[in-house]
């Protein structure tokens, strides 16, 4: 786990250092918003939500949870890709809220703080509900 968490800032700093290059490239989306939700956001958020029923105990469980938190945060970034964005202000705010919620979950995991992770789960849930209230078509 230490190797994984140590590598994350390195990878992020490399990615941030090439920001202008990344902005020059066009991005082609492959999956729809719902496919992104089904493949990434829902499984990652479920991992965070399940902490209330079964808190992580082993290094492997904490490591898996850290990866889920990263996936959750990064799924918010993927929602910001122009082809997926529904509108400028509200969609951006909702997507950024997911990034921040995932980051909060990651911080709690890194601290191995179950109570903070439960609180982060509430933030994740609030982020999901706020977005769904505006954008998810319910039948």
Backbone as a chain_set.jsonl record, in Angstrom:
{"seq": "XXXXXXXXXXXXXXXXXXXXXXXXXXXXXXXXXXXXXXXXXXXXXXXXXXXXXXXXXXXXXXXXXXXXXXXXXXXXXXXXXXXXXXXXXXXXXXXXXXXXXXXXXXXXXXXXXXXXXXXXXXXXXXXXXXXXXXXXXXX", "coords": {"N": [[0.822, -1.183, 0.0], [1.958, 1.219, 0.764], [3.687, 1.704, -1.356], [1.889, 2.091, -3.463], [0.451, 4.387, -2.586], [2.553, 6.174, -2.375], [3.338, 6.404, -4.997], [1.221, 7.716, -6.195], [1.229, 10.659, -5.794], [3.469, 11.202, -7.373], [2.721, 10.369, -9.947], [0.539, 12.085, -10.311], [1.844, 14.58, -10.235], [3.423, 14.444, -12.501], [1.433, 14.311, -14.421], [0.193, 16.817, -13.986], [2.245, 18.479, -14.683], [2.317, 18.296, -17.411], [0.148, 19.638, -18.317], [-0.442, 21.702, -20.262], [0.205, 20.428, -22.64], [-1.628, 18.33, -22.577], [-3.975, 19.792, -22.831], [-3.834, 20.592, -25.444], [-4.29, 18.356, -26.911], [-6.89, 16.49, -28.454], [-9.695, 14.88, -27.015], [-11.225, 11.8, -27.203], [-14.206, 10.467, -26.377], [-15.352, 7.281, -25.307], [-17.195, 5.687, -23.888], [-20.587, 6.128, -22.725], [-22.163, 8.478, -20.445], [-23.701, 6.987, -18.644], [-22.513, 4.455, -18.935], [-19.973, 5.021, -17.936], [-20.688, 5.604, -15.31], [-21.703, 3.066, -14.529], [-19.435, 1.444, -14.875], [-17.364, 2.612, -13.389], [-17.972, 4.746, -11.41], [-20.19, 3.896, -9.804], [-19.391, 1.251, -8.768], [-17.076, 2.106, -7.356], [-18.091, 4.01, -5.558], [-19.817, 2.375, -4.12], [-17.97, 0.778, -2.767], [-16.962, 2.622, -0.946], [-19.333, 3.26, 0.434], [-19.916, 0.795, 1.613], [-18.265, 0.609, 3.791], [-19.487, 1.245, 6.167], [-20.847, -1.067, 6.832], [-18.881, -3.029, 6.781], [-15.977, -2.344, 7.921], [-12.655, -1.624, 6.705], [-9.945, -3.821, 7.458], [-7.514, -5.092, 6.958], [-4.278, -4.505, 5.412], [-4.525, -4.917, 2.685], [-7.264, -4.535, 2.253], [-7.531, -1.821, 2.93], [-5.878, -0.76, 0.946], [-7.247, -1.474, -1.405], [-9.529, 0.034, -1.012], [-8.454, 2.595, -1.11], [-7.777, 2.721, -3.814], [-10.334, 2.599, -4.911], [-11.334, 5.05, -4.021], [-9.703, 6.788, -5.469], [-10.506, 6.131, -8.085], [-13.146, 6.973, -7.918], [-12.848, 9.772, -7.542], [-11.474, 10.411, -9.926], [-13.377, 9.672, -11.782], [-15.122, 11.766, -11.644], [-13.561, 13.726, -12.881], [-13.503, 12.65, -15.469], [-16.113, 13.042, -16.189], [-16.098, 15.683, -16.777], [-15.151, 15.989, -19.313], [-15.524, 17.446, -22.449], [-17.383, 16.26, -24.359], [-19.11, 14.921, -22.704], [-20.166, 16.743, -20.935], [-23.063, 18.36, -19.875], [-23.995, 20.944, -19.521], [-22.505, 24.12, -18.882], [-22.131, 25.384, -16.202], [-23.659, 24.064, -13.993], [-23.219, 21.303, -14.457], [-20.441, 21.18, -14.395], [-20.0, 21.976, -11.752], [-21.243, 19.85, -10.352], [-19.704, 17.682, -11.229], [-17.178, 18.419, -10.294], [-17.724, 18.335, -7.592], [-17.871, 15.594, -7.218], [-15.213, 14.89, -7.688], [-14.006, 16.159, -5.491], [-15.299, 14.822, -3.398], [-14.382, 12.197, -3.753], [-11.672, 12.685, -3.301], [-11.763, 13.433, -0.621], [-12.547, 11.017, 0.493], [-10.28, 9.504, -0.138], [-8.355, 10.825, 1.412], [-9.29, 10.172, 3.967], [-8.959, 7.416, 3.897], [-6.177, 7.232, 3.625], [-5.466, 8.197, 6.111], [-6.422, 6.202, 7.567], [-8.857, 6.366, 8.899], [-11.795, 5.497, 9.96], [-14.168, 6.777, 10.809], [-13.933, 9.301, 9.558], [-14.0, 8.387, 6.975], [-16.581, 7.397, 6.795], [-17.926, 9.831, 7.024], [-16.982, 10.998, 4.668], [-18.224, 9.299, 2.891], [-20.847, 10.179, 3.181], [-20.588, 12.669, 1.967], [-19.968, 11.874, -0.621], [-22.385, 10.577, -1.276], [-24.148, 12.761, -1.133], [-23.159, 14.282, -3.241], [-23.73, 12.602, -5.406], [-26.563, 12.494, -5.261], [-27.286, 15.206, -5.629], [-26.476, 15.689, -8.259], [-27.951, 13.73, -9.64], [-30.554, 14.603, -9.142], [-30.823, 16.696, -10.871], [-29.986, 15.745, -13.414], [-30.486, 12.976, -13.921], [-32.739, 10.963, -15.546], [-35.661, 9.887, -14.288], [-37.923, 7.209, -14.131]], "CA": [[0.0, 0.0, 0.0], [2.829, 2.391, 0.814], [4.19, 1.939, -2.706], [0.79, 2.64, -4.246], [0.157, 5.745, -2.164], [3.724, 6.979, -2.683], [3.389, 6.624, -6.441], [0.127, 8.582, -6.625], [1.657, 12.048, -5.998], [4.422, 11.268, -8.483], [1.938, 10.293, -11.182], [-0.231, 13.318, -10.436], [2.727, 15.703, -10.558], [3.794, 14.295, -13.91], [0.254, 14.697, -15.189], [-0.012, 18.253, -13.881], [3.336, 19.139, -15.388], [2.069, 18.252, -18.85], [-1.195, 20.17, -18.515], [-0.615, 22.422, -21.516], [0.227, 19.43, -23.703], [-2.903, 17.622, -22.524], [-5.017, 20.682, -23.32], [-3.709, 20.693, -26.887], [-4.778, 17.113, -27.508], [-8.327, 16.28, -28.388], [-10.058, 13.681, -26.272], [-12.357, 11.092, -27.776], [-14.877, 9.623, -25.392], [-15.78, 5.984, -25.826], [-18.404, 5.29, -23.184], [-21.579, 7.141, -22.365], [-22.164, 8.828, -19.022], [-24.229, 5.84, -17.885], [-21.487, 3.408, -18.927], [-18.956, 5.479, -16.991], [-21.26, 5.39, -13.972], [-21.775, 1.625, -14.251], [-18.106, 0.826, -14.858], [-16.419, 3.217, -12.449], [-18.476, 5.539, -10.294], [-21.037, 3.109, -8.898], [-18.601, 0.303, -7.968], [-16.17, 2.812, -6.44], [-18.876, 4.596, -4.468], [-20.296, 1.27, -3.283], [-16.871, 0.381, -1.88], [-16.939, 3.608, 0.144], [-20.563, 3.114, 1.214], [-19.897, -0.471, 2.351], [-17.426, 0.723, 4.988], [-20.385, 1.247, 7.32], [-21.183, -2.456, 7.158], [-17.672, -3.824, 6.975], [-14.793, -1.477, 7.849], [-11.424, -2.314, 6.295], [-9.105, -4.258, 8.576], [-6.18, -5.497, 6.501], [-3.607, -3.588, 4.484], [-5.084, -5.137, 1.352], [-8.58, -3.894, 2.204], [-7.296, -0.376, 2.889], [-5.312, -0.455, -0.365], [-8.339, -1.56, -2.38], [-10.398, 1.177, -0.763], [-7.748, 3.774, -1.637], [-7.937, 2.708, -5.272], [-11.727, 2.962, -5.193], [-11.462, 6.497, -3.82], [-9.06, 7.426, -6.627], [-11.407, 5.929, -9.231], [-14.302, 7.839, -7.694], [-12.442, 11.15, -7.839], [-11.141, 10.55, -11.342], [-14.599, 9.586, -12.587], [-15.607, 13.147, -11.724], [-12.789, 14.395, -13.936], [-13.944, 12.14, -16.772], [-17.403, 13.661, -16.489], [-15.841, 17.053, -17.235], [-14.758, 15.997, -20.726], [-16.5, 18.246, -23.199], [-18.448, 15.462, -24.976], [-20.034, 14.44, -21.679], [-20.726, 17.864, -20.178], [-24.42, 18.713, -20.307], [-24.026, 22.399, -19.537], [-21.235, 24.595, -18.324], [-22.029, 25.682, -14.768], [-24.169, 23.053, -13.059], [-22.535, 20.026, -14.702], [-19.076, 21.339, -13.895], [-20.081, 21.984, -10.286], [-21.553, 18.492, -9.892], [-18.543, 16.831, -11.507], [-16.126, 18.819, -9.365], [-18.123, 17.829, -6.273], [-17.479, 14.184, -7.181], [-13.756, 14.876, -7.531], [-13.717, 16.532, -4.107], [-15.785, 13.752, -2.528], [-13.416, 11.106, -3.865], [-10.437, 13.113, -2.639], [-12.015, 13.352, 0.821], [-12.507, 9.59, 0.834], [-8.882, 9.088, -0.196], [-7.693, 11.365, 2.595], [-9.707, 9.37, 5.119], [-8.308, 6.104, 3.764], [-4.753, 7.399, 3.918], [-5.364, 8.372, 7.56], [-7.036, 5.004, 8.16], [-9.845, 6.924, 9.815], [-13.094, 4.972, 9.54], [-15.192, 7.805, 11.007], [-13.79, 10.279, 8.474], [-14.415, 7.711, 5.751], [-18.042, 7.409, 6.822], [-18.306, 11.207, 6.688], [-16.709, 11.167, 3.239], [-19.296, 8.585, 2.204], [-21.998, 11.085, 3.154], [-20.288, 13.692, 0.959], [-20.123, 11.187, -1.909], [-23.819, 10.385, -1.49], [-24.724, 14.071, -1.429], [-22.725, 14.638, -4.588], [-24.518, 11.784, -6.339], [-27.966, 12.902, -5.226], [-27.44, 16.537, -6.217], [-26.359, 15.55, -9.712], [-29.071, 12.936, -10.137], [-31.778, 15.404, -9.068], [-30.863, 17.563, -12.048], [-29.658, 15.14, -14.707], [-30.905, 11.594, -14.136], [-34.146, 10.815, -15.892], [-36.281, 8.808, -13.507], [-39.186, 6.757, -14.726]], "C": [[0.871, 1.252, 0.0], [3.353, 2.73, -0.575], [3.114, 2.592, -3.557], [0.538, 4.091, -3.876], [1.33, 6.678, -2.437], [3.732, 7.34, -4.163], [2.329, 7.611, -6.91], [0.561, 10.039, -6.781], [2.636, 12.201, -7.162], [3.673, 11.273, -9.809], [1.15, 11.579, -11.389], [0.652, 14.502, -10.808], [3.195, 15.635, -12.005], [2.635, 14.745, -14.787], [0.005, 16.193, -15.152], [1.056, 19.022, -14.641], [3.132, 19.177, -16.887], [0.697, 18.802, -19.192], [-1.385, 20.865, -19.844], [-0.603, 21.468, -22.706], [-1.105, 18.692, -23.752], [-4.029, 18.49, -23.065], [-4.98, 20.799, -24.84], [-4.256, 19.456, -27.587], [-6.293, 17.067, -27.435], [-8.581, 14.951, -27.686], [-11.282, 13.081, -26.937], [-12.964, 10.209, -26.704], [-15.335, 8.339, -26.072], [-17.11, 5.593, -25.197], [-19.332, 6.462, -22.93], [-21.439, 7.477, -20.876], [-22.656, 7.639, -18.2], [-23.226, 4.689, -17.848], [-20.353, 3.76, -17.973], [-19.434, 5.273, -15.555], [-21.234, 3.903, -13.607], [-20.399, 0.986, -14.092], [-17.221, 1.342, -13.737], [-17.082, 3.799, -11.208], [-19.283, 4.707, -9.309], [-20.227, 2.075, -8.118], [-17.682, 0.996, -6.957], [-16.935, 3.425, -5.277], [-19.428, 3.508, -3.558], [-19.216, 0.793, -2.32], [-16.787, 1.328, -0.687], [-18.167, 3.436, 1.034], [-20.54, 1.859, 2.088], [-19.041, -0.438, 3.608], [-18.285, 0.719, 6.249], [-20.771, -0.149, 7.767], [-19.968, -3.288, 7.491], [-16.444, -2.927, 6.815], [-13.558, -2.268, 7.418], [-10.57, -2.648, 7.514], [-7.677, -4.545, 8.137], [-5.576, -4.419, 5.599], [-4.196, -3.701, 3.086], [-6.447, -4.461, 1.21], [-8.443, -2.37, 2.15], [-6.765, 0.037, 1.515], [-6.39, -0.476, -1.442], [-9.277, -0.367, -2.237], [-9.761, 2.478, -1.263], [-7.909, 3.85, -3.15], [-9.363, 3.068, -5.67], [-11.944, 4.458, -5.036], [-10.837, 7.263, -4.981], [-9.963, 7.308, -7.853], [-12.614, 6.852, -9.113], [-13.964, 9.287, -8.044], [-12.183, 11.334, -9.329], [-12.363, 10.393, -12.242], [-15.248, 10.961, -12.696], [-14.867, 13.935, -12.79], [-13.226, 13.937, -15.32], [-15.297, 12.717, -17.172], [-17.247, 15.085, -17.016], [-15.414, 17.131, -18.699], [-15.897, 16.588, -21.549], [-17.65, 17.43, -23.802], [-19.487, 14.988, -23.964], [-20.756, 15.576, -20.963], [-22.082, 18.27, -20.747], [-24.592, 20.228, -20.428], [-22.793, 22.872, -18.782], [-21.237, 24.655, -16.796], [-22.435, 24.517, -13.875], [-23.456, 21.712, -13.225], [-21.11, 20.07, -14.16], [-19.058, 21.301, -12.377], [-20.332, 20.58, -9.737], [-20.362, 17.557, -10.097], [-17.398, 17.146, -10.555], [-16.451, 18.35, -7.949], [-17.755, 16.354, -6.131], [-15.97, 14.051, -7.008], [-13.401, 15.146, -6.071], [-14.169, 15.454, -3.126], [-14.835, 12.558, -2.564], [-12.109, 11.436, -3.178], [-10.592, 13.061, -1.122], [-11.972, 11.9, 1.286], [-11.068, 9.088, 0.832], [-8.112, 9.596, 1.019], [-8.031, 10.568, 3.84], [-9.058, 7.994, 5.086], [-6.838, 6.215, 4.13], [-4.51, 7.574, 5.415], [-5.86, 7.139, 8.316], [-8.045, 5.387, 9.247], [-11.241, 6.523, 9.337], [-14.184, 6.023, 9.705], [-15.136, 8.869, 9.91], [-14.225, 9.674, 7.145], [-15.937, 7.627, 5.671], [-18.564, 8.805, 6.482], [-18.088, 11.481, 5.204], [-17.77, 10.45, 2.407], [-20.562, 9.421, 2.12], [-21.81, 12.178, 2.099], [-20.443, 13.1, -0.442], [-21.605, 11.047, -2.236], [-24.497, 11.705, -1.851], [-24.377, 14.543, -2.828], [-23.546, 13.891, -5.635], [-25.956, 12.291, -6.42], [-28.189, 14.264, -5.868], [-27.387, 16.472, -7.741], [-27.572, 14.818, -10.282], [-30.373, 13.73, -10.128], [-31.934, 16.283, -10.309], [-30.809, 16.787, -13.36], [-30.187, 13.733, -14.95], [-32.395, 11.545, -14.413], [-34.699, 9.619, -15.138], [-37.631, 8.478, -14.127], [-40.198, 6.499, -13.645]], "O": [[0.561, 2.23, -0.68], [3.454, 3.903, -0.936], [3.391, 3.54, -4.292], [0.424, 4.942, -4.758], [1.12, 7.861, -2.706], [4.094, 8.457, -4.533], [2.521, 8.279, -7.927], [0.285, 10.626, -7.827], [2.626, 13.218, -7.855], [3.96, 12.085, -10.688], [1.093, 12.106, -12.5], [0.25, 15.341, -11.614], [3.345, 16.667, -12.659], [2.825, 15.464, -15.767], [-0.357, 16.785, -16.169], [0.791, 20.097, -15.179], [3.722, 20.016, -17.567], [0.138, 18.474, -20.239], [-2.399, 20.644, -20.505], [-1.329, 21.682, -23.678], [-1.65, 18.454, -24.829], [-4.951, 17.974, -23.697], [-6.007, 21.079, -25.458], [-4.644, 19.527, -28.753], [-6.898, 17.546, -26.476], [-7.774, 14.024, -27.764], [-12.261, 13.779, -27.201], [-12.307, 9.306, -26.186], [-15.66, 8.326, -27.259], [-18.044, 5.211, -25.901], [-18.92, 7.622, -22.921], [-20.684, 6.83, -20.151], [-22.074, 7.325, -17.162], [-23.103, 4.016, -16.824], [-19.832, 2.887, -17.279], [-18.676, 4.824, -14.695], [-20.8, 3.53, -12.517], [-20.219, 0.09, -13.268], [-16.413, 0.592, -13.191], [-16.783, 3.388, -10.086], [-19.075, 4.809, -8.1], [-20.36, 2.017, -6.896], [-17.529, 0.524, -5.83], [-16.479, 3.369, -4.135], [-19.5, 3.7, -2.345], [-19.515, 0.441, -1.178], [-16.567, 0.894, 0.443], [-18.051, 3.465, 2.259], [-21.09, 1.865, 3.19], [-19.091, -1.37, 4.411], [-17.846, 0.236, 7.292], [-20.998, -0.385, 8.954], [-20.01, -4.147, 8.371], [-15.929, -2.767, 5.708], [-13.436, -3.451, 7.735], [-10.481, -1.873, 8.466], [-6.733, -4.265, 8.876], [-6.278, -3.543, 5.096], [-4.347, -2.7, 2.386], [-6.749, -3.88, 0.168], [-9.165, -1.708, 1.404], [-7.164, 1.073, 0.983], [-6.435, 0.41, -2.296], [-9.76, 0.175, -3.232], [-10.454, 3.356, -1.777], [-8.15, 4.925, -3.699], [-9.573, 3.767, -6.662], [-12.66, 5.069, -5.829], [-11.382, 8.273, -5.426], [-10.159, 8.284, -8.577], [-13.048, 7.443, -10.101], [-14.715, 9.948, -8.763], [-12.632, 12.316, -9.922], [-12.383, 10.925, -13.352], [-15.853, 11.288, -13.717], [-15.472, 14.721, -13.52], [-13.31, 14.746, -16.244], [-15.589, 12.861, -18.359], [-18.165, 15.626, -17.632], [-15.324, 18.222, -19.261], [-17.068, 16.261, -21.357], [-18.795, 17.879, -23.756], [-20.622, 14.687, -24.335], [-21.852, 15.377, -20.439], [-22.224, 18.495, -21.949], [-25.26, 20.716, -21.339], [-22.124, 22.082, -18.117], [-20.396, 24.016, -16.164], [-21.626, 24.037, -13.082], [-23.126, 21.059, -12.235], [-20.638, 19.114, -13.544], [-18.192, 20.661, -11.781], [-19.7, 20.171, -8.763], [-20.055, 16.738, -9.232], [-16.725, 16.239, -10.066], [-15.546, 18.005, -7.189], [-17.371, 15.911, -5.048], [-15.503, 13.191, -6.261], [-12.585, 14.433, -5.486], [-13.492, 15.201, -2.129], [-14.522, 11.978, -1.525], [-11.501, 10.575, -2.543], [-9.657, 12.687, -0.415], [-11.425, 11.595, 2.345], [-10.681, 8.324, 1.716], [-7.302, 8.865, 1.589], [-7.163, 10.316, 4.676], [-8.654, 7.467, 6.122], [-6.314, 5.378, 4.866], [-3.476, 7.153, 5.933], [-5.735, 7.047, 9.537], [-8.075, 4.817, 10.338], [-11.796, 7.135, 8.424], [-15.043, 6.156, 8.833], [-16.172, 9.288, 9.393], [-14.759, 10.376, 6.287], [-16.512, 7.772, 4.593], [-19.534, 8.942, 5.736], [-18.918, 12.123, 4.559], [-18.167, 10.934, 1.347], [-21.27, 9.384, 1.114], [-22.762, 12.562, 1.42], [-20.985, 13.746, -1.339], [-22.03, 11.362, -3.347], [-25.319, 11.759, -2.766], [-25.208, 15.134, -3.517], [-23.997, 14.473, -6.622], [-26.495, 12.491, -7.508], [-29.176, 14.459, -6.577], [-28.17, 17.131, -8.425], [-28.146, 15.239, -11.286], [-31.21, 13.55, -11.012], [-33.051, 16.573, -10.737], [-31.508, 17.132, -14.313], [-30.324, 13.334, -16.107], [-33.208, 12.023, -13.621], [-34.258, 8.485, -15.328], [-38.367, 9.355, -14.579], [-41.329, 6.111, -13.939]]}, "num_chains": 1, "name": "protein.A"}
